[in-house]
Amino acid sequence: MKIITDIKGMKSFSSKMREEGKSIGFVPTMGALHEGHVSLIRKARDGNECVIISIFVNPAQFDRKDDFLSYPVDRANDHELALKNGVDIVFEPEVDDMYPDGFETYIDQKRLPNRLCGLNRPGHFRGVSTVVTKLFNIVKPHKAYFGEKDLQQSAIIRRLVKDLNMDVEIVVLPTVRSAEGAACSSRNRLLSAEERLDALSLYDALNNAQSLIKSGVRDSREIIGSVIKIINSKKNVKKIDYVSIVNQDTLEDSLTINGQEIIAMAVWIGNTRLIDNCRLTNND
Ligand code: AMP
C-alpha cells in the first residue's frame, strides 16, 4: 500500500493504471474509518484490479468552522484498516493543493441539494459535489463506491455523474450498523457513553416506522409523529433537524406510503449531528 499526497503523483499513477488496462475502484472518505467504510473498500477490492481510497476532510462542505475543526482524525487507524482490507493507494491531498488561491469553480444543482440536510447545512452539497468532481478528475476511477447512509449525497452524486456525462459507475451500498443497530459513523467517536445509548433511538425510530407500516399505517404524518416522539423521549436529544418520508429518487416529501419511500432523519445528540435512514417496504 502506498500513500500519495500530491495531486500530480495521483494523476500520473491513475493514468498508468488506465494505460495498463487496469480497472480502478475508488472510495472517497473523510477518514476516521469504520466498518461502513470497510464494506465499501471490500466491495471495491472484489470488483477491481486497483483500489484507491481518498482521505480528505473537505472544508468546502462544512458550513460551520467548529464542526470542521472538531471532525475526528485518526490516520494511524485509517492506514491500518486500509492495509488490512487490500487498499493499493491512499490519496491524502492537502487543503491548499485542492483549493489553491484563486479557486472559484463550484458544482451545484438546482433541486436535490435544497432538501433534507441541505435545509440545515447551506452550501454543504455544493462542497460535496465540487470535491467529488475534483477527486474523480484526479483519481479517474471506473467505479466509485458510496454508502446508502448518506442518502442525499448518493442521490446527488448519481445525478451529477449523469448530468455531466462522467464515465464513472456509481455503486451504492447498504448501511453498516453496530450489533445494537447504530449506523457506523465517524461522528460516533464524538459521543459520550450516555449519548451513544440515546443515539440508538434513531434505529428504534426507524424500526417503529417499519412496524407501523406492517400494521397498515400509510399516512406519512402519523409515522413521522410517532418517530419524533421516540427520539424526543431521550435526554440527550438536543434538536431534531428533520424527520422526513421522501421518494427515494426525487427526495420530495411523500404523503402516503406506496413502497418507493425512504424515511430519513437528522438529529442532534448533544453537540453531534447524526443522520440515518431506511427504505420503507410496503408488502401489500
Ligand atoms: P465519510 O467518510 O463519512 O464522508 O463517508 C465516506 C463514505 O462512506 C460515504 O460514501 C458514506 O456514505 C459511506 N459510509 C459512511 N458510513 C457508512 C455506513 N455506516 N455504512 C455504509 N457506508 C457508510
Residues whose N, C-alpha, C, O or C-beta is under 5 A from the ligand:
A	BS01	AMP	P28 T29 M30 G31 G36 H37 Y145 F146 G147 E148 K149 D150 L173 P174 T175 V176 A183 C184 S185
